[in-house]
Amino acid sequence: MKAKQITSIAAVALMAASMGAPAVSAEESTTDYGGITLTLMNSKPEIQNALEKVTSEWGAEHNVTFDVYKTDAPQDTLAQKYASGDAPVISICDPGNVTEMGEEKFLDLSNEKWVADGGDTLGTKVNGVLYGFPVCVEAAGMVYNKTAIEDILGREFVADDYATPEKFEELLKELRAGGMENPIILNQEIWSLGGHLLGNLYVFQDGTADGTYKFVKDTQEGVPVKDNAMFQNLITDLDMFIEYNINKKDPLAADYDMNAAYLAEGDAAFWVNGSWVWPDMQEYVDDSTDFGIMPIPKTDESMQNKIYAFASKDIAIDKEMATEEQQKAALEFLDWLVYSEEGQDAMVNQFGFVVAFTNNPNAPVNPINENLKTYIDSGNTVNNAPYSGPTDGNAVMGPHMQAYVVGQENVDDLAKDIEDYWSTRNPK
């Protein structure tokens, strides 16, 4: 999980409003780029097919060939590509990548038209300069199968009723007694355990950047992580997830696609994940089934029923190796995504995003994003931007979280791992 340079999460509530510049048809202004190629690194693999289709169609209109390749390790891929002199012209990457590389490698986007329609608020900046085009708004928490839960409970499921660890465990016991032996789906990937799940420790200190920075500073000054209330909360939740994990027999063999099927088909009730999962679930979904997303349970009353929502991916444009013509085409493609009817449709209806731009008139199309928008509209979100942690957080802490899940590390070990991590690092 990478935090964003966002001034206020309240601004996200504007994203479905159609208040900005009107959409224009792609036919109104078409530039011929003479057959140039734009390489595009995609770190959102779940949109790969849709992205290939959209870029192919835009490229055909503008005499541009797109070479779209996917990665689940944007930091490593960018480092390798720049080292080999083959940097992508366009990168869909993590905000932390932009924070780390923006000044040296990426094009200044501060003067682009879309900056006024959400880009300034939600894009990633370095020293006040905008280098990241905010691609989508997402949320980390627990995705749930409402229909499967209600079929067992025999009553309506209201997520807000299970905001505490105690209430949530009562629900898990009730589901187990009703025949769903293991209602929780826990991923094994380091980005999921070491990023999104462990990230709750930082985000929910008090829901602000100041709270996160204070926790890090306290840790560096010797305050025991084990005594931290949110760390204790996270361990309580994690222990529940481990006990009721549908993958508990071999947690590190959990298969992501199978996890999607488990939730979609009602074999389990809750998937510890985020709003980005719909494309992975969609092929397994019965149209009569209802889904939603909710926060993990909290002990701090002020943080209960609030979900972490953030602009989770940026588009950056290379300034070091890309030609001026490639940069111009890339910028026009971004304008098209924001302002054309076709681009607006692609962002919402083909990529499945909750968009960051206030002028897009399209409502979220899948039930998880629809549910996420209710949190946004009601103000029940937190975002600890502009806090940004080191980019190696997932890679270093993910294996420790995996070790805890399989019982190779205990609470003391995990607390010390966090203390050791911050003993040699500082947040940005």
Beta strands, then each sheet from edge to edge (+ up, - down):
strand 1: 36-42
strand 2: 64-70
strand 3: 90-93
strand 4: 125-126
strand 5: 129-130
strand 6: 133-145
strand 7: 184-186
strand 8: 270-274
strand 9: 291-294
strand 10: 307-317
strand 11: 381-382
sheet 1: 2+ 1+ 3+ 10- 6+ 8- 7-
sheet 2: 2+ 1+ 3+ 10- 11-
sheet 3: 2+ 1+ 3+ 10- 6+ 9-
sheet 4: 4+ 5-
end
